[in-house]
């Protein structure tokens, strides 16, 4: 028993000796809020008619407004996405990218949507240094996310673009209190913003850094949304059906007047994007990739997501260990998971690339014999260094070996650039479920507001999404879609929904989702407790592309002393991280009693709501 627990126990004994019985009864009914047995500090949120858990309270409420007005999970998703563009502009926006995993209750099928754009065709490999690929006018990829909004509404939605964008337009046009993390991100990007009047005008009103809680207005962004709505409404008035009207907004953005404005801005400022880049883009529907884990079916995003395959590999690697009998507090359970992260990342960074251009051996990497070979690298008694990749068996694996002659030899030893992402999960009253992870890449993406559109592009050309090594498949090349860690997940069992989750966190996304899944599926934690439990993250210096990179383990400082000591003894280079600092899961879970609740991560400004 810890000193704190002994103190609480002694205090209870003393109080029983001197406190009237009715007071004791009251204290038993309402225990101390920070008692030693408390496993979470936020309640699970019930929602028999619908749930939304997103990375900002206003975004969650925008989605709930749509559900309460009769919209479904797809409709609510676009409302959440557009509102996040306004209230979390450093993390996500119409000019960003994203992945979606959707469960359609009527068909009982799952779908994956990749809304990810390519680097401009004019990008010449090697013409830019890493900082130019990270921020500024030469960085960035084609906006994929707005096309994803339209694809969602066309395939599964029921409402108009006008209806689902209404909350975001109101917050952008009429103003909203700016949140502290946005202010911090603006401050860190202030020098870059001042290089472009369009960026400074949007994020530094009257040339000044806004204060937390200050009312901010994004008039240009509101006008862009209003123009897209006007295109839809004009098409409807001319006799177009709903899908055709939505397509009119898509055309305006990617092939019409907005596309021309974006291309003209980049042309006037020595950028690389042209009309051809925007016109070539289409969102992509496909089947999710899938693996079975202890009787559960895990569905997630296919490449160009690297995180989806990473999570599935990590789960399958630890399936060979009896984690449930170990429990969360056993340092060995954490050690085994940490080692699985290393093994999975060694393969992910070798083989995952744009599947339009390269063979990606997804089936081979999830094949049981191959996973058994890779699992054999995991020792229960000693931490490994960062291993080299394996060679997946079968035709796909043999072809994939040829996608890169990468040797790890380069004068460029660039570290991956941290990302800025958000996530949300939604379940509507009919049982449709969305898990989504949109992103701007790094904070505010390129950091360049594109003329008068109010949009910034995802900086997917940065190291991390691309490789710093010229002979690697993911080196930044024109027309190629970089890889992302975003990998929203839906869990099913016996054909029934169990869980939806996703997280931001850059390099930590797959690791965070892996840990929360194990917390629920192996350790039996409720959704909020699974979210709040202490986490680890594995980092590599200079990066995960390079075999033998120096591995550092960061663990939130709420782990036990025994865990800390034993992980150190196993050879982990362990550093303590702040108590709530790694990732930000938004999840929905159906429990054993058949009821559904949502959890939101206290590590960021997330909020779960239900009705």
N, C-alpha and C positions, 0 to 999 in steps of 0.2 A: 504494500500500500504506500502511495506517495505521501510526502509530508502534507500536501494540500488536502488529500483525501482523509488523512488522519485528523487534520484540523477540523474538517467539516463533520466527521463522525463525532469528535469530542464535543463540538458545538451543539450537535443535536442532542447528545446525552445530557449535557448541562441544561439545555432549554427544557427538556422533559422534566427535569427535577423542579423547575421553578415556574413553568408556564401553565396557565389555566388550560383545561382540556379543550375548550372550544377554540383556543388560539392554536393549539397543537393540530387539531383537525383542519383548520384553515391552512396551516403551513404544509400539511401533507397533501392537501388538494392543490396547493399552488407552491410547488417546491422552488428552491432558489434557482434563478434563471441560468446561473453559471455553475450548476452542480456538476460534480465529477462524472455523473452518468450521462450527461447531455452529449449527444453525438452530432447535433446540428444546431445552428443558431437561427436558421430560417425555417418556417413551416413548409411542409409539402402543401401544394395548392391543389385543391380538388376542382374538377370541372366536368360534371356529368353531361353538360351540353357542349362543351368545347374548352380547349386549353391553348394558350399561347405563352411560350417562354422565350424571350428575346433579349438582346444585348443592351436594351435601354427601355425604361418604363413607358415612354411615349410610343415606341415602336410596338411593344406588347399590346398596349391599349388600342393602337390603330388596327392591329389584327383582330382583336376581340370585337371592336366596333363592326368590322366586316362580318364576322361570324354571327353576331347578334342581329345583324341586318339581313341575314339569310344567305350570306356567302359561304363558300366551302373553304377547305384548307388551301387550295390553290389561289383563290381570290384573296384570302387573308395574307398569304405569303407575299403577294405583290404589294399589298398595303404596308406590310412590315418592311420590305426591301426599300420602298420609296421613302418611308419615314426614317429608316436608318441612314439613308443618303443625306437627310437634313440634319438629324440630331447626332449622328456619329460619322461625320463626313471624312474623318481620317481613316475609317475602317472599311467603308463600303459605299458604293454608289452606282448609278447607271453606267458610269464609265469604267467600272471595275470588272471583275470576273467572279465566277462562282460555280459551285456544284450543288446538285439537289438530288435527294433520294425520296421518291414519292410512292406511297402505298394507296392504290385505288381499291376501295372496299367492294365496289360493285363487281369488278372483274377478279378481285382477289389476286392482283398482280402488282409487282413492284417495278418501278421505272427509274432510270438514271438520266439526269439532264446535265450536260456539260455546257456551260455558258462562258466559254473561255476563248479569247482572241489571240491571234498570232502577232509576232513581231512584224513590223512594217517590211514590205518587200525590199525596200531600199537599204535595209540594214546589211552592211557588208561585214562578214566575220573578221574580227580583229581591228576594225576601224576605230573603235571606241575603247577607252579605258573603263575600269570597273565603276568609277564614280559617275561617268557619263551614262552608263547603262543603268545606274541606280536611280538618279534624280535628274530632272531638268528636261530640256526640249528634245534631246536625242533619246531619252529613255522611253519605255512604255510599250504596251501591246494594244491591239484593237479592242475597244470596249466590247465585252461579251455579255455583260449582265443585263443591259436593257433588252437585248434580244431574248434572253432567258425569261424576262418578265412576260414578254409577248407570247413566247412558246408555252409557258405555263397556263396563261389565260386561254389560249387557243385550244389546247389539248384537254384541260381539265376544269377550267374556270367556268363561271356562270354569269359573272357581272361584267360591266363595261370598264374600260380603262379609266373613264371619268370617275366612276364610283370608287375604285380602289386607290386612285391617286389623290382623292379629295383630302384625306388627313394630312398627307405630306405637303400638298400645295398650301394648305392652311398654315402649317408650321413654318414653311419657307417664306410665304408672302406676308403673314401677319406677325411672325416672330415667335421665338420660344427661348426659355432661359438656357444659356449655353452651359454644358456640363464641364466639370473641372478637368476631366481627362482630355477633352477637346482643347481646352485652353492650353494645357501643358503641351499637347502635340503642336498647336499653332506656334507656341513659343519656341519649340525645338526646330521648327521649320521657318522661323521668321526671316532669316537671312535669304533663304531661297525665295520666299514669297515676295520679298522686296525687289527681286530681279525682274518680276513680271507684273505690270500694273493690274492685269486681270486677277492675279492671285492676291495681290495686296488689297485691292478694292473689296474682295469677297471676305477675306479672313482677318484683315487689319483695318477695320472701319475707321475712317478719318486718320489713318496711319498709325493707329494705336492697337496694342494687344488688348483684346477684350478681357473682362474680369469674369470669374466664375459666377454664374447666376445672372449675368447681364443678358438682357433681351437682344437677340441678334436676328437679323432679317437677311435672307438670301434671295433677293428679288430676281436675279438672273436665272437661278435654278428653278424658281417658281414659274417663270415665263417659259422655260424649256419644257417643263411638265405640261403647262397649259397649251403649248403649241402641239404637243403630242396628242393631248386630249382633243384639241380642235380638229386635228387630222382624222381621228376616229369618228368624231361627231359629224364632220362634213361628209365622210363616206357613208355613214348611216343615213343621213338626210338624202343622199343621192340614190339610195336603194340598196346599198351593200348589206350583206348579212353580217352577223357579229364577227365571224372569223376574218372576213374580208376587211372590215373596218379596223380591226386590230392590226391587220397587215399594213394598212395605210399608215399607221403610226410607225411601224417597223421600217417601212420604205422611207418615210420622212427622215428618220434617224440615220439610216445606213446608206441611202442612195439619193436622198432628196436635199432639201435646203439646209437641214442641220448638218448633214455629212459635208456639204460644200463649205459651210462656215468652219467646220473643224479642219478640213483640208486646207482652206485658205489661211487659217491662223498658223498652221504648221509651216506652210509654204512661206509666209511672210516672216517667220522667225527661225528660218534655217532648220526646221524640223524634217522628219522623214515620212510622215503619214501623208497619203494621197487618197483621192476618191476610190482608187482601185483597191486599197486596203480595206476600206469600210464596206465596199460593195461585195467583196469576196466572203464576208463573214456570214455564217449561219450557226445557230445553236444546234446541238446534237443530242437527240434522244437515243438511248441504247439500253440494253439490259444491264442491271447492276452486276458487279462481280459478287460472288457468294462463297461462303464456307460454312460448314457445320461445326459447331463448338459445343460439346457436351449436351447434344440434343437440341440446341438452339440453332436457328438459321440466321446468319449474319449477312446483311446486304449492304453494299456500299459502292462508292464511285469507282469506275474503271479509269485507267490511264486516259488523259494526261494527269489525273490524280495519282500521286505516289502514295498518299496517306492511306487510301482505301486498301491497297494491296499490303501496305506495311502493317495495318491493324490485323488483317486476316492472317498474315504470316506469324505475327507475334502471338496471336491466340492459339494457332495450331502448334507453334513451338512449345508453349507452356502446357498444352493439353496432355503432353506426356508426363507431366508432374502432378502430384496430388495436392494441388493448391487448396482445395476445400478443407482437407484435414490439417493443413498447416495453419490456415487463418491469416488475417492481415498482419497481426502483430509479430509473426514469426519472421525474423530477418531473412531466413532462407527463401520465403515466398517472394520477398522484394528482390533478392539477389537473382533468382531465376528469371523474373520479369525483366530486370535490367539487362541481363545477358541476352534475352530474346530480342530486345530492342536493337542491340548491337548487330546481331546476326541478320535480322530483317533489313536493317538499313544498309548493310554491306551489299545485299542483293538489289535492293530498291534503287540505289544510286548507280548501279551498274546497268540495270536492264530497263527501267521505266523511262520512256521517252514518248514523243508524239506518235501515236499508233498509225497515223496516216502515212508516216515516212519510215517507220521502223517496226520490225517484229518485236512485240513485247510478250515474253513467255509466261503469261498469267497462269495458264493451266499447269505448266511445268513447275512453277514456283509454289503452287499449292498442292502438288502431288505428294501423296503420303510417304513414299519411299524417299523422295528428295528431302522432304521436311525431316524425316528421320536422320538422314545424313547430316543435315544442318544442326539438328537438335543435339547431336553427339558432340558438338563443339562446346556445349554448356556443361561446365563442371560445377558440382555443388560445393566444392571446397576452395575455388580460386576464381577471381575475376579475370577475364580475358582482356587482351588489348583489342583494338578495332580490327576485325578479321577481314580477309579478302572475300570476294564473292564466290559463290559456288557456281556449278554448271548445271542448270536445270535439265532434266532428261526429256527426251522426245524431240520431235521435229522442231517444235517452236523454240525449244531451248537451244538447239543446234544453230538455228537461223539467228537467234538473238545474239549469240556470241559474236557474230560478225558485225553487229551494229556499231561497235566501237573498238578501235585498237588501243584504247586508253591504257597507258602504262603507269600513270601517276607521276610522270616526269614532266615538270614544267617550271619555268622561272616565275610563274604567277601562282603564289600560294595565298589565294584570296579566301577570306572567311565569308561564310554565308551572311547575308544581310537580314536582320530581324524583320518580321512581317507585321502587318496590321490588318486584322481580320475580325469578323464577328460571326455569330451563328444564332439560329433559332430553330425551334421545333413547334409544330402545330398539330392538333387533332381536332377535327370538327365533330358535330353531333352524329353524323352518319358513319363515323369511323375511318374517314380518310385521314392520312397522316403525311406530314411533310417534315423532313429534316434537311436543313439548308445551311451552307457555309459560304457566304459571299466575302469578297476581300478586295482591298485596294492594293494588296501586296505590302509595300512599306507605307508608313504613315502618309496619308494624302496621295498615295501612289507616286506619280512623277513629281508632284508638288506644283504642277503647272495648271492653272485654271484655263481652259481652252476658250479664249475669247470671251464672248458674252453668254456662253452656254451655262456657266456655273458648274461645269463638270471637270473632274480630273481623271486621268487614265491610270489604270493599274500599271505599276512599274515592273512587269513580269520579266523584263530583260535583266533584272538584277541577279547577282550571284546568289545561288540558293535555288531559285527557280531555273537558272541556267548554270552551267558548269564553267569554271574559269580556265579549263584545260582545252586547248584548240582541237585535240583529237578525240574529244568526247562527244557522244551523240547529242547531249544537251547544251553544247556550246551555243551562244546566242547567234542565231542565223535568221535572215529574213524569211518571212512566210511560215516559220515554225512556231508551234504553240509550246511555250515552256511548261514544265511540270509544276504542280502545286501540291501542297500537303493537304489541302481541304478535302474532307472525306466524310460527309454526313452519313450516319448509319441508322438503319432500321433493323430491329431484331424481331423475328417471328418464331413461333413454336407450334407445330401441328397445324399450320395454316392460319394461326391467330396472331394478332399484333401483341408484342410484348413491350418493346422499348424503342424510342427514337432519341438520338442524341447527336450533338456536334459541338465543336469548340473552335475558338481562335487559338493562336499561340505560335504561329510560324513553325519552326522546327519541332515544337513540342506537341503539335496537334495529334498525330497518330499515337504518341506515347500517352497523352492525357486520356484519349478515348479508350485506349487499351486498358488503362488502370481502372477507369470507371466501370467498364464492362465487367472486368474481373471482380470488382467490388460488389456488383449486383449479382452476377451469374454464379460466381464461386463462393463469395463470402456472405451472400444473402442480405446485403445492406439495403435499406429503403433508399429511394431516389435521392433525397436531399442529403442524407448521411454519406452516400456514395460520392456525391459531388463535393462535399466539404472535407472528406478525409484527406490527410496529408499526401502530397504527391512528390514524385521525383521526376527529374528530366535528365537525359543523357545528352551531353554536348561534345562536339568534336572540334579539335583545332589542328589544321586550318578548316577542315570541312569533312563531310561524310562521303565525298567523292574519292578520297584518298585513303587507301589501305594503310594502316599503321598510324593514322591520326591520333593525337593525344586525346584520350577520353576523360572528361570530367563529369562527375555525378553531382547534381544539385538536388537537395531534398528539403522540402519545407520543414521549418524547425520544430514542428509539433511531433516528429517521430520520437519514439521512446529512446532512452539512453542505451538500452540493450540493442535496439536496432542500429543505432549510430555506431556503437562499439564493434558489433559483429560485422557490419558492412565494411568498416575500416579494416578489420582483421582479415576479411576476405580479399583485400587488395584494392578496393574501390578508392579512387581519388575523390573523396566526399567533401562537399562544401554545403553549408547550411544556407538556405534561401529564406526570405521573409515568410511569415506564417501562412499567408494567403496570397500567392504570387504567381503560380504556374498554371496557365490555361484559364478557361472560363466556360465550363460545360452548361449547356441548356438542354434539359432532358425531360422526357415524358415516359412514365412507367406504369404498366398494368400489373397490379400485384396479384398475389395468389387468391384473393377474395373477389377478383374480377373488377375492382374499381380502378380508376385511372387518376393519377396525380402527376403534377409537374414540379420540377425543381429548377432553381436558378442559382448561378454561382455567385457567392459574395465577393469573389476576387475582382470583379468589375461591376459596372453599373447595370447589371442584368435584373430582370423582374419577370416572374411568372404570374399569370392571371388566368382566371377561369370563370365559368358561369354555369 
